[in-house]
């Protein structure tokens, strides 16, 4: 039976998503196959090599970087910390649980006048649109760049073939976009959380068992904005979704035969239940490719309205105060961050700072440290500086290639995210207690059975009133 990739309509749609009418006209900086793996610069290919990936039946992604446009991408997904394959074994329930967040995103974007391309992937939904890099709104977003001192470090990490395209302006725009997408995530969380059966979190933050008695969340995943532009990509529609197999999840859980083969597809003239069925049937996928355009829509006017709302928001005020301070210079860390007194912190937070690998690579770990240090009166930018100092310490054997990623950006992003939720009254702190911490797997009581509690931290960190 011929492959879906052999269908001419599918190939046309892929080229369309790459930003051109032909591969020679594609505006995507690269294509790659990286499902379930860490970023690998040796697997980045020019768009002209698309057919090589098709012949090998691989999953395929395109770069978030684009030669002509600034791409805006919002991703939501179902995450189950106890059963990581749940979204693949029972997609009906996983996608039903996301419906309040989907409606919130569609409503919020429509209020701003943004009409995105809506894609369905293995665990959730992608919403993507663009503005031209030479547009006024793209330049205004680039002007938001909060840490221009980090741009040279970003440029130094870009693979040589792409250095002329993923330039200083592109990195500045991506850094500004991180602030804007954080604001949009706030809006979605506010709208979706009251109607959601399970917690709605920004990034996949560990939680304890919720009303369903499971440790599960709907994640508004903006984590891509915590890394340099050249490392991030978007899964392409009409391509094979191989993550459970490539990442080893299906094999480790003995589920190879229980997870059906399927593709990522656009949600075009169908509902989510039809999409779950259709994505498993080759003929239906090919038929959809003949009638569903996947050109990423240009939305400058709506994006400008979203930007204006952000600039008038309490979150913008917090962002300005966050970036008003600086990390301590590296040459002073031995006298500043490395000498941070930990005895005033709860044992759980103390453990994460003494043994940070891999606790500080998990959003919930940074959330806990951020909350505890805010309670001690730390400026949030220095919380990020402390976490950065841990990331840059080779003694912890991170296993992360910091030659591709950037510790300063990662630390700033997650610390700013969790401190911003608190500052804007969107962190009710209901899980800042020992029981929840134990259920999350982040409890480390002191040796000898000495008493410990998060209650003093909670009392110090009274949540601001929500707007």
C-alpha positions as CSV (number, residue, x, y, z in Angstrom):
1,X,0.0,0.0,0.0
2,X,1.5,3.4,-1.0
3,X,2.7,5.6,1.8
4,X,0.8,8.8,2.7
5,X,4.0,10.6,2.0
6,X,3.8,9.4,-1.7
7,X,0.5,11.3,-2.2
8,X,1.2,14.5,-4.2
9,X,-1.4,16.5,-2.2
10,X,0.4,15.7,1.0
11,X,3.7,16.8,-0.4
12,X,2.1,20.1,-1.6
13,X,0.7,20.7,1.9
14,X,4.1,20.2,3.4
15,X,5.8,22.7,1.1
16,X,2.9,25.1,1.8
17,X,3.7,24.8,5.6
18,X,7.4,25.5,4.9
19,X,6.4,28.9,3.5
20,X,6.6,28.5,-0.2
21,X,5.0,27.3,-3.4
22,X,8.0,25.2,-4.2
23,X,10.9,23.9,-2.0
24,X,13.2,26.5,-3.6
25,X,10.8,29.2,-2.3
26,X,10.5,27.8,1.2
27,X,11.0,30.3,4.0
28,X,11.6,27.8,6.8
29,X,15.3,27.8,7.8
30,X,15.5,24.1,8.1
31,X,13.6,20.8,8.3
32,X,14.5,18.0,10.7
33,X,13.4,14.7,12.3
34,X,13.9,14.9,16.0
35,X,10.8,13.3,17.6
36,X,11.5,12.2,21.2
37,X,15.2,13.2,21.0
38,X,17.2,16.2,22.2
39,X,18.0,18.9,19.7
40,X,20.7,17.7,17.3
41,X,22.4,20.3,15.0
42,X,23.7,17.5,12.8
43,X,20.1,16.6,11.8
44,X,19.2,20.0,10.5
45,X,18.6,20.0,6.7
46,X,17.7,22.7,4.2
47,X,14.1,22.5,3.1
48,X,15.3,21.3,-0.3
49,X,16.1,18.0,1.5
50,X,12.4,17.4,2.5
51,X,12.1,14.4,0.2
52,X,14.9,12.6,2.0
53,X,12.8,12.6,5.2
54,X,9.7,11.5,3.3
55,X,11.5,8.5,1.7
56,X,12.6,7.3,5.2
57,X,9.0,7.7,6.5
58,X,10.2,9.9,9.4
59,X,8.4,12.4,11.6
60,X,9.1,15.8,10.3
61,X,9.4,19.3,11.8
62,X,10.2,22.7,10.4
63,X,12.2,25.4,12.2
64,X,10.4,28.0,14.2
65,X,12.9,30.4,12.6
66,X,11.8,31.7,9.2
67,X,13.6,33.9,6.7
68,X,10.6,36.2,6.1
69,X,8.3,35.9,9.1
70,X,8.2,35.9,12.9
71,X,6.1,32.8,13.8
72,X,3.8,32.8,16.8
73,X,3.1,29.4,18.2
74,X,0.9,28.3,21.1
75,X,0.9,24.6,22.1
76,X,-1.4,22.9,24.6
77,X,-1.3,19.2,25.5
78,X,-2.5,16.7,28.0
79,X,0.2,15.4,30.4
80,X,-0.2,12.5,32.8
81,X,2.7,12.1,35.3
82,X,1.7,8.6,36.4
83,X,0.8,7.2,32.9
84,X,2.9,9.0,30.3
85,X,1.3,7.1,27.4
86,X,-2.3,7.9,28.5
87,X,-2.9,10.4,25.7
88,X,-2.1,7.7,23.1
89,X,-3.9,4.9,24.8
90,X,-7.1,6.9,25.5
91,X,-7.0,9.9,23.2
92,X,-10.8,10.4,23.5
93,X,-10.5,11.3,27.2
94,X,-7.2,13.2,26.8
95,X,-8.6,15.5,24.1
96,X,-12.0,15.9,25.9
97,X,-10.1,17.2,28.9
98,X,-8.5,19.9,26.8
99,X,-11.7,21.3,25.4
100,X,-12.0,24.2,27.9
101,X,-8.5,25.3,27.1
102,X,-9.1,25.0,23.3
103,X,-12.3,27.1,23.6
104,X,-10.4,29.7,25.7
105,X,-7.6,30.0,23.1
106,X,-10.0,30.3,20.2
107,X,-12.1,32.9,22.1
108,X,-9.1,34.9,23.2
109,X,-7.5,34.9,19.7
110,X,-10.8,35.9,18.1
111,X,-11.2,38.8,20.5
112,X,-7.9,40.1,19.2
113,X,-8.8,39.3,15.6
114,X,-6.3,36.5,15.2
115,X,-7.2,33.6,13.0
116,X,-4.5,30.9,13.5
117,X,-3.8,27.6,11.8
118,X,-5.1,24.9,14.1
119,X,-3.3,21.6,14.1
120,X,-4.0,18.4,16.1
121,X,-0.9,16.4,17.3
122,X,-0.4,13.3,19.4
123,X,-1.1,14.9,22.8
124,X,-2.8,18.1,22.0
125,X,-3.2,21.2,19.8
126,X,-1.0,23.7,18.1
127,X,-2.1,27.2,17.1
128,X,0.3,29.0,14.8
129,X,0.3,32.3,12.9
130,X,2.9,34.8,11.7
131,X,3.8,38.4,11.1
132,X,6.3,39.5,8.5
133,X,9.7,40.3,10.0
134,X,9.8,43.7,8.3
135,X,6.3,44.6,9.6
136,X,5.8,47.3,12.2
137,X,4.4,44.9,14.8
138,X,7.4,42.5,14.4
139,X,9.8,45.5,15.0
140,X,7.8,46.5,18.1
141,X,8.0,42.9,19.4
142,X,11.8,42.9,18.8
143,X,12.0,46.2,20.8
144,X,10.6,44.4,23.8
145,X,13.8,42.2,24.0
146,X,14.4,42.1,27.7
147,X,18.0,41.1,27.9
148,X,20.0,42.4,24.8
149,X,23.2,41.4,26.6
150,X,22.4,37.8,25.9
151,X,21.9,38.2,22.2
152,X,25.6,37.7,21.4
153,X,25.6,34.4,23.3
154,X,22.5,33.3,21.3
155,X,24.3,34.2,18.0
156,X,27.4,32.2,19.0
157,X,25.3,29.1,19.3
158,X,23.6,29.2,15.9
159,X,24.9,26.5,13.5
160,X,27.2,28.1,10.9
161,X,24.9,27.5,7.8
162,X,22.1,29.5,9.4
163,X,24.0,32.4,11.0
164,X,23.0,34.9,8.3
165,X,19.3,34.2,8.7
166,X,18.9,33.5,12.4
167,X,20.6,36.9,13.1
168,X,20.6,39.3,16.0
169,X,17.2,40.8,15.0
170,X,15.6,37.3,14.8
171,X,16.8,36.5,18.3
172,X,15.7,39.8,19.7
173,X,12.2,39.3,18.2
174,X,12.0,35.8,19.7
175,X,13.0,37.1,23.1
176,X,10.3,39.8,22.9
177,X,7.8,37.3,21.7
178,X,8.4,35.2,24.8
179,X,6.9,38.0,26.9
180,X,3.9,38.4,24.7
181,X,3.2,34.6,24.6
182,X,3.5,34.5,28.4
183,X,0.8,37.1,28.6
184,X,-1.4,35.1,26.2
185,X,-0.9,32.0,28.3
186,X,-2.1,34.0,31.4
187,X,-5.2,34.9,29.5
188,X,-5.9,31.3,28.5
189,X,-5.3,30.0,32.0
190,X,-7.7,32.6,33.5
191,X,-10.4,31.7,31.0
192,X,-10.0,27.9,31.0
193,X,-9.2,27.0,34.6
194,X,-12.8,27.5,36.0
195,X,-14.2,25.1,33.5
196,X,-11.5,22.4,33.5
197,X,-11.8,19.1,35.2
198,X,-8.1,19.0,35.8
199,X,-5.5,21.7,36.6
200,X,-4.5,24.1,33.7
201,X,-0.8,24.9,34.1
202,X,1.6,27.0,32.1
203,X,4.2,24.4,31.1
204,X,4.0,20.8,32.4
205,X,4.3,21.5,36.2
206,X,4.0,18.4,38.4
207,X,0.8,18.3,40.5
208,X,-0.6,16.0,43.1
209,X,-3.7,14.0,42.4
210,X,-6.6,16.2,41.4
211,X,-10.3,15.7,41.4
212,X,-9.9,12.7,39.1
213,X,-7.4,11.1,41.6
214,X,-4.7,11.2,38.9
215,X,-1.6,13.4,38.6
216,X,-2.6,15.0,35.3
217,X,-2.8,18.5,33.8
218,X,-3.6,20.4,30.7
219,X,-0.3,22.2,29.9
220,X,-0.2,25.5,28.1
221,X,3.2,24.7,26.8
222,X,5.2,27.8,26.0
223,X,8.5,26.2,27.0
224,X,10.0,26.8,23.6
225,X,10.4,30.4,24.5
226,X,12.9,29.4,27.2
227,X,15.5,28.4,24.7
228,X,17.4,30.1,21.8
229,X,15.4,30.4,18.5
230,X,17.6,28.0,16.5
231,X,16.8,25.1,18.8
232,X,13.0,25.1,18.5
233,X,10.8,23.7,15.8
234,X,7.1,22.9,14.9
235,X,5.8,19.5,14.0
236,X,4.5,19.6,10.4
237,X,0.9,18.6,9.5
238,X,0.3,15.4,7.6
239,X,3.5,13.8,8.9
240,X,3.9,10.7,10.9
241,X,3.7,11.1,14.7
242,X,6.4,8.7,16.0
243,X,7.2,10.1,19.5
244,X,5.9,7.1,21.5
245,X,8.2,4.7,19.5
246,X,11.3,6.9,18.8
247,X,11.4,8.0,22.4
248,X,11.2,4.4,23.7
249,X,7.9,5.1,25.6
250,X,5.8,2.4,23.9
251,X,8.5,-0.2,24.2
252,X,9.3,0.5,27.9
253,X,5.6,0.2,28.8
254,X,4.9,-2.8,26.5
255,X,2.4,-0.8,24.5
256,X,3.8,-1.1,21.0
257,X,0.6,-2.8,19.7
258,X,-1.8,-0.7,21.7
259,X,-0.9,2.6,20.3
260,X,-2.1,3.0,16.7
261,X,-0.1,4.7,14.0
262,X,-1.3,8.1,13.2
263,X,-0.4,11.5,11.7
264,X,-0.7,15.1,12.8
265,X,-3.4,16.9,10.9
266,X,-5.1,20.3,10.6
267,X,-8.5,20.7,12.3
268,X,-10.3,21.6,9.1
269,X,-14.1,21.3,8.8
270,X,-14.0,18.5,11.4
271,X,-14.3,18.2,15.1
272,X,-11.8,16.7,17.4
273,X,-13.5,13.3,17.6
274,X,-13.5,13.1,13.8
275,X,-9.9,14.1,13.8
276,X,-8.9,11.3,16.2
277,X,-10.4,8.8,13.8
278,X,-9.3,10.4,10.6
279,X,-5.6,10.7,11.5
280,X,-5.3,6.9,11.7
281,X,-6.7,6.3,8.2
282,X,-4.3,6.9,5.2
283,X,-7.1,7.5,2.7
284,X,-8.8,10.0,5.0
285,X,-5.5,11.8,5.6
286,X,-4.8,12.1,1.9
287,X,-8.3,13.3,1.2
288,X,-7.9,16.0,3.9
289,X,-4.7,17.1,2.2
290,X,-6.6,17.7,-1.0
291,X,-8.9,20.3,0.6
292,X,-7.2,21.7,3.7
293,X,-4.7,24.6,3.3
294,X,-2.0,24.7,5.9
295,X,-0.3,27.9,4.8
296,X,0.6,29.7,8.1
297,X,-1.7,32.8,8.1
298,X,-0.3,36.4,8.3
299,X,-2.0,38.2,11.2
300,X,-0.4,41.6,11.8
301,X,-3.5,43.6,12.9
302,X,-4.7,41.0,15.4
303,X,-1.1,40.6,16.7
304,X,-0.8,44.3,17.2
305,X,-4.0,44.4,19.3
306,X,-2.6,41.5,21.4
307,X,0.6,43.5,21.9
308,X,-1.3,46.6,22.9
309,X,-3.2,44.6,25.5
310,X,0.0,43.2,26.9
311,X,1.7,46.6,27.2
312,X,-1.3,47.8,29.3
313,X,-1.3,44.7,31.6
314,X,0.0,44.1,35.1
315,X,2.2,41.4,33.6
316,X,4.0,44.0,31.6
317,X,4.7,46.0,34.8
318,X,6.1,42.9,36.4
319,X,8.3,42.1,33.4
320,X,9.8,45.6,33.6
321,X,10.6,45.2,37.3
322,X,12.0,41.7,36.7
323,X,14.4,42.9,34.0
324,X,15.3,46.1,35.9
325,X,17.9,44.1,37.8
326,X,20.7,41.9,36.5
327,X,22.3,38.6,37.4
328,X,25.4,39.0,39.5
329,X,28.5,38.9,37.2
330,X,30.0,35.4,36.8
331,X,33.3,36.5,38.3
332,X,31.5,37.3,41.6
333,X,29.4,34.1,41.9
334,X,32.0,32.6,44.3
335,X,31.2,35.4,46.7
336,X,27.4,35.8,46.0
337,X,25.3,32.9,44.6
338,X,27.7,30.2,45.7
339,X,27.5,31.5,49.3
340,X,23.7,31.6,49.4
341,X,22.6,30.7,53.0
342,X,20.3,27.8,52.7
343,X,19.5,27.2,56.4
344,X,16.4,29.5,56.2
345,X,14.8,27.5,53.4
346,X,12.6,24.5,53.8
347,X,14.5,21.2,53.5
348,X,12.8,20.4,50.1
349,X,14.0,23.6,48.5
350,X,17.4,23.2,50.1
351,X,17.7,19.7,48.6
352,X,16.9,21.0,45.1
353,X,19.7,23.7,45.3
354,X,22.2,21.3,46.8
355,X,21.4,18.5,44.3
356,X,20.0,20.4,41.3
357,X,20.4,17.8,38.6
358,X,17.8,17.0,37.4
359,X,15.4,18.7,39.9
360,X,15.9,22.2,38.4
361,X,15.3,20.9,34.9
362,X,11.7,20.2,35.9
363,X,9.4,23.2,36.0
364,X,8.0,22.2,39.4
365,X,11.5,22.3,40.8
366,X,12.1,25.9,39.7
367,X,8.6,26.7,40.9
368,X,9.3,25.5,44.4
369,X,12.7,27.3,44.6
370,X,11.2,30.5,43.2
371,X,8.3,30.5,45.7
372,X,10.6,29.8,48.7
373,X,13.1,32.5,47.7
374,X,10.4,35.1,47.0
375,X,9.2,34.4,50.5
376,X,12.7,35.2,51.8
377,X,12.5,38.6,50.0
378,X,14.7,37.8,47.0
379,X,14.4,39.8,43.8
380,X,13.2,37.3,41.1
381,X,16.0,38.2,38.7
382,X,18.5,37.1,41.3
383,X,16.5,33.9,41.8
384,X,17.1,33.3,38.1
385,X,20.8,34.2,38.6
386,X,21.2,31.6,41.3
387,X,19.5,28.9,39.2
388,X,21.7,30.0,36.2
389,X,24.8,29.5,38.4
390,X,23.7,26.0,39.1
391,X,23.1,25.3,35.4
392,X,26.6,26.6,34.5
393,X,28.4,24.6,37.2
394,X,29.9,21.5,35.4
395,X,30.2,19.7,38.7
396,X,26.6,18.8,38.4
397,X,27.1,16.8,35.1
398,X,23.9,18.1,33.6
399,X,23.7,16.0,30.5
400,X,22.3,19.0,28.7
401,X,24.3,20.5,25.8
402,X,24.6,24.0,27.0
403,X,26.6,24.7,23.8
404,X,23.2,24.7,22.1
405,X,20.9,25.9,24.8
406,X,21.6,28.9,27.1
407,X,21.4,28.6,30.9
408,X,20.7,32.3,31.4
409,X,17.6,32.3,29.1
410,X,16.3,29.0,30.6
411,X,16.7,30.3,34.2
412,X,15.2,33.7,33.4
413,X,12.2,32.2,31.5
414,X,11.0,29.8,34.2
415,X,11.8,32.0,37.1
416,X,10.0,34.9,35.5
417,X,7.0,32.7,34.6
418,X,6.4,31.5,38.2
419,X,7.2,34.8,39.8
420,X,4.9,36.5,37.3
421,X,2.0,34.2,38.1
422,X,2.4,35.1,41.8
423,X,2.8,38.8,41.1
424,X,-0.4,38.9,38.9
425,X,-2.5,36.9,41.5
426,X,-2.7,33.8,39.4
427,X,-0.8,31.5,41.7
428,X,-3.3,30.6,44.6
429,X,-0.5,28.6,46.3
430,X,-3.0,25.8,47.1
431,X,-0.2,23.2,46.5
432,X,2.4,25.0,48.7
433,X,2.1,22.5,51.5
434,X,3.9,19.3,52.5
435,X,1.2,16.9,51.5
436,X,1.1,18.3,47.9
437,X,4.9,18.4,47.7
438,X,5.0,14.7,48.8
439,X,2.4,13.8,46.2
440,X,4.4,15.6,43.5
441,X,7.6,13.7,44.5
442,X,9.4,16.8,45.7
443,X,9.5,16.2,49.4
444,X,12.9,15.7,51.1
445,X,12.5,15.7,54.9
446,X,15.6,16.3,57.0
447,X,17.5,13.3,58.3
448,X,16.8,12.2,61.9
449,X,13.1,12.9,61.6
450,X,13.4,16.6,62.5
451,X,10.2,18.5,62.0
452,X,9.7,20.5,58.8
453,X,6.9,22.4,57.2
454,X,6.1,24.7,54.2
455,X,3.6,26.5,56.4
456,X,6.0,29.4,57.3
457,X,6.8,29.9,53.7
458,X,3.1,30.0,52.8
459,X,2.5,32.6,55.5
460,X,5.3,34.8,54.2
461,X,4.1,34.5,50.6
462,X,0.5,35.7,50.8
463,X,-0.9,35.7,47.3
464,X,-1.6,39.1,45.8
465,X,-5.3,39.6,44.9
466,X,-6.1,38.5,41.4
467,X,-7.1,41.2,39.0
